[in-house]
C-alpha cells in the first residue's frame, strides 16, 4: 500500500493499493521506474502549486519534480542509480560530510553512527 499524507496533521491525501500489474497508476512516464510513477500519480494535483514534498525515492523522481516546479527533499539509498561514483565509494568518518550540486538539486551524505544520504531541490 502506498499513501500520500499531509505532514502536519497526518491526514491521508490518497492511497494506492499495490495489486501487481493491475495497480492503478498513471500510464504517463512509462520510461520511469514504478516507484517514480507512483509518486507522480499521487502528486499530480500538487505539482506547479508551490508545495514541498518529503519522500524516499530517487534522483529520477527529483528530475521529474524539477520539471514540475515542485520542491522536495528526502533520503536516498546509498547505492542509488545516477549518484556520483565518489559519493557511493568515499569512506566517511564520524562527522564527515560530502555534498554535490547539479543545477538546483543538492545531494549530501554524512556519517554520524551510520551513513545517511539525502537530496533537496528548490525550484
VENHUDA-V663750 format. One record per residue. SS is DSSP state (alpha for helix, beta for strand, coil for the rest). NEAR is the number of other ideal C-beta (glycine too) atoms within 10 Angstrom. Layout:
[[SS,NEAR] [SS,NEAR]]
//
This chain:
[[coil,6] [beta,15] [beta,11] [beta,19] [beta,13] [coil,9] [coil,9] [coil,6] [coil,7] [coil,7] [coil,9] [beta,10] [beta,12] [beta,14] [beta,11] [beta,16] [coil,10] [coil,12] [coil,8] [alpha,5] [alpha,4] [alpha,7] [coil,14] [coil,9] [coil,18] [coil,13] [coil,7] [coil,11] [coil,15] [coil,7] [coil,8] [coil,18] [coil,14] [alpha,9] [alpha,16] [alpha,21] [alpha,20] [alpha,20] [alpha,25] [alpha,19] [alpha,19] [alpha,20] [alpha,22] [alpha,13] [alpha,10] [alpha,17] [coil,15] [coil,11] [coil,10] [coil,9] [coil,14] [beta,15] [beta,20] [beta,11] [beta,18] [beta,12] [coil,22] [coil,22] [alpha,17] [alpha,16] [alpha,25] [alpha,24] [alpha,16] [alpha,20] [alpha,25] [alpha,17] [alpha,11] [coil,15] [coil,13] [coil,19] [beta,16] [beta,23] [beta,15] [beta,18] [beta,14] [coil,22] [coil,11] [coil,14] [coil,8] [coil,17] [coil,10] [coil,12] [coil,20] [coil,13] [alpha,7] [alpha,10] [alpha,17] [alpha,12] [alpha,9] [coil,12] [coil,7] [coil,13] [coil,6] [coil,9] [coil,8] [coil,13] [beta,9] [beta,16] [beta,10] [beta,14] [beta,10] [beta,12] [coil,8] [coil,12] [beta,18] [beta,15] [beta,21] [beta,16] [beta,23] [beta,16] [beta,15] [coil,10] [coil,6] [coil,8] [beta,14] [beta,13] [beta,19] [beta,14] [beta,23] [beta,16] [beta,20] [coil,11] [coil,15]]
//
